[in-house]
Amino acid sequence: MKFEDILTGAGEDEFGRMCGFAPFPYFQRDIEVVCDEAVTPEYAARSLQWLAEVDEGLMREICQYACYYLQDLLEATSIGELLDEDIQHIQDPLEILQYMEFGTLQIDEPADPDLPVLNLSGGCDWQEDLGLQCLIKNGHVVYLGGWSDLDIWRSPSLMEEDYICNYVYYPRRDELRQKAAEQLARRPVQPLPHLEIPMSSPIRHFIEGCLTQFESCAVREAWAKMENTLLFQFLQDYPALSRESGTFLCQCYRIERDQGPGELAQFLAEQRDIF
């Protein structure tokens, strides 16, 4: 089997991932499919079969969590002033489909090829900049919230501790908030290193966003991994480097991690005029 057998317009993107389009039967339209490098055509075909099995029951579950997402934004922000009146008075969860869509199926390298999973992302009217992401495992939603480039197998953001971002946990927020407070009282959080770096700094965005996803680790671990690296020093000394894409900076991080600081310095000298 080849990717061309299952994807329309199959071809590699700039990151070496196989991409194309395939039917999303529930919506009777095509959806973009992006496959990790390690994904085989056979596994991609199985994923598309799981996509074809999405029915009204599962879609109703997805929509209910999407309604929580919308409700939270309406309560916590003034976004309601910018939205249609009807979206603020949804009676049946499926009605929210008028205001959201799924445009991409990400097929991640499987930890268990026999366990049905789906990683869907798309847009929504109530959070146009961030959009939404939905992770489904064994027929049930395990994450629905803003798009965070989560890997369904490796991202740590599916645990109860992330109840604020994952609307699967929305009905249990009070319980989980109390649980978190009790845990904090027993084990106070130690301050993160480098707190002098502003919250708006692209360095902080890279370490706490891109690097945590790249290494599938917590924020504290990401800071610890970066603390004594040449890359971290370069990011502080050369502002132009800190504004590079997260993909490029992760590549720099990997080079230093795997080959050493000398190779990183040579790579940057060859690839970018930042010094």
GUDREN-796513 format. One record per residue (C-alpha): residue in three letters; x, y, z. Coordinates in steps of 0.5 Angstrom, whole numbers, plus 500, padded with zeros to 3 digits. Example, Ala and Ser with C-alpha at 12.3 -4.5 7.8 and 13.67 -1.06 7.14 Angstrom:
BEGIN
ALA525491516;SER527498514;
This chain:
BEGIN
MET500500500;LYS502507498;PHE500514501;GLU498515494;ASP493510495;ILE489513501;LEU490520500;THR488525495;GLY494530493;ALA499526497;GLY506529498;GLU511531503;ASP511538507;GLU517542509;PHE518538515;GLY518531511;ARG511529513;MET506526509;CYS500530507;GLY494530503;PHE486530504;ALA481524505;PRO474524507;PHE471526513;PRO464522512;TYR461525518;PHE461532515;GLN461529508;ARG467533506;ASP475532505;ILE479534511;GLU487535511;VAL491529513;VAL498530516;CYS502524518;ASP508524522;GLU515521519;ALA514514522;VAL507513520;THR506508515;PRO501508510;GLU498502513;TYR497505520;ALA494512516;ALA489507513;ARG487505520;SER486512522;LEU482514516;GLN477508518;TRP477510525;LEU475517522;ALA470514518;GLU467511525;VAL465518528;ASP458518529;GLU453522532;GLY454519539;LEU461521539;MET460528535;ARG455530541;GLU460528546;ILE465533542;CYS460538542;GLN458538549;TYR466539551;ALA466545545;CYS460548549;TYR464548555;TYR469551552;LEU465557549;GLN461558556;ASP468559559;LEU470564554;LEU463567555;GLU464568562;ALA471570563;THR471575557;SER467580553;ILE468575547;GLY460575547;GLU460582545;LEU463580538;LEU459574537;ASP452572534;GLU446572539;ASP444565537;ILE451562539;GLN450565546;HIS443561547;ILE445554544;GLN440549547;ASP442542543;PRO450541543;LEU450539536;GLU448546534;ILE455549536;LEU457545529;GLN455552526;TYR460555529;MET466550529;GLU470546524;PHE475541524;GLY480542518;THR486537520;LEU487530522;GLN494529525;ILE496522525;ASP502521530;GLU507515531;PRO503510535;ALA505507542;ASP499502541;PRO497501533;ASP491497536;LEU488503540;PRO483507536;VAL485514537;LEU484521533;ASN488528533;LEU483533530;SER484540530;GLY480546527;GLY477553528;CYS471556532;ASP468563532;TRP469564539;GLN477563539;GLU479565532;ASP486566534;LEU487559538;GLY482555535;LEU481548538;GLN484541538;CYS480535540;LEU484528542;ILE480522542;LYS482515545;ASN478509544;GLY472512542;HIS472518547;VAL474525548;VAL480525552;TYR482533551;LEU478538548;GLY481545548;GLY485551545;TRP490548539;SER496546543;ASP500542538;LEU499536543;ASP501529541;ILE496524543;TRP501519546;ARG506523549;SER503530551;PRO503531559;SER497536558;LEU492530558;MET492529566;GLU487532571;GLU492537573;ASP491541567;TYR484542568;ILE484549566;CYS485548559;ASN482541558;TYR474542557;VAL473534558;TYR474536566;TYR470542566;PRO464539570;ARG469537575;ARG473544576;ASP471546583;GLU473539585;LEU480539581;ARG481546584;GLN480544591;LYS485538590;ALA490542587;ALA490547593;GLU491541597;GLN496539594;LEU500546593;ALA499546601;ARG502540602;ARG508541597;PRO509548595;VAL511550588;GLN519552588;PRO520558584;LEU522557577;PRO529559574;HIS530565570;LEU524568573;GLU527575571;ILE525573563;PRO519577562;MET513573561;SER512576554;SER519574552;PRO520570546;ILE525566550;ARG520564555;HIS515562549;PHE520558546;ILE522554553;GLU515553556;GLY511552549;CYS515549544;LEU521546548;THR516542553;GLN512539547;PHE518537543;GLU521534550;SER514532552;CYS516534559;ALA514539564;VAL515547564;ARG520546570;GLU524540566;ALA524544560;TRP528550564;ALA532545567;LYS534542560;MET536549558;GLU539552564;ASN546551562;THR546550555;LEU550555549;LEU543556546;PHE540559552;GLN546564552;PHE545565545;LEU538567546;GLN539572551;ASP545575547;TYR542575540;PRO535578540;ALA534576533;LEU535568534;SER530569540;ARG525571534;GLU526565530;SER521560529;GLY520554534;THR521549529;PHE528552528;LEU530553535;CYS528546537;GLN533544531;CYS538548535;TYR537545541;ARG537538538;ILE544539535;GLU547541542;ARG543536546;ASP546530541;GLN552533538;GLY555538543;PRO555546543;GLY561546538;GLU556543533;LEU551548535;ALA555554534;GLN558552527;PHE550550525;LEU548557527;ALA554560523;GLU552557517;GLN545558517;ARG543565520;ASP547571520;ILE545573528;PHE552574531;
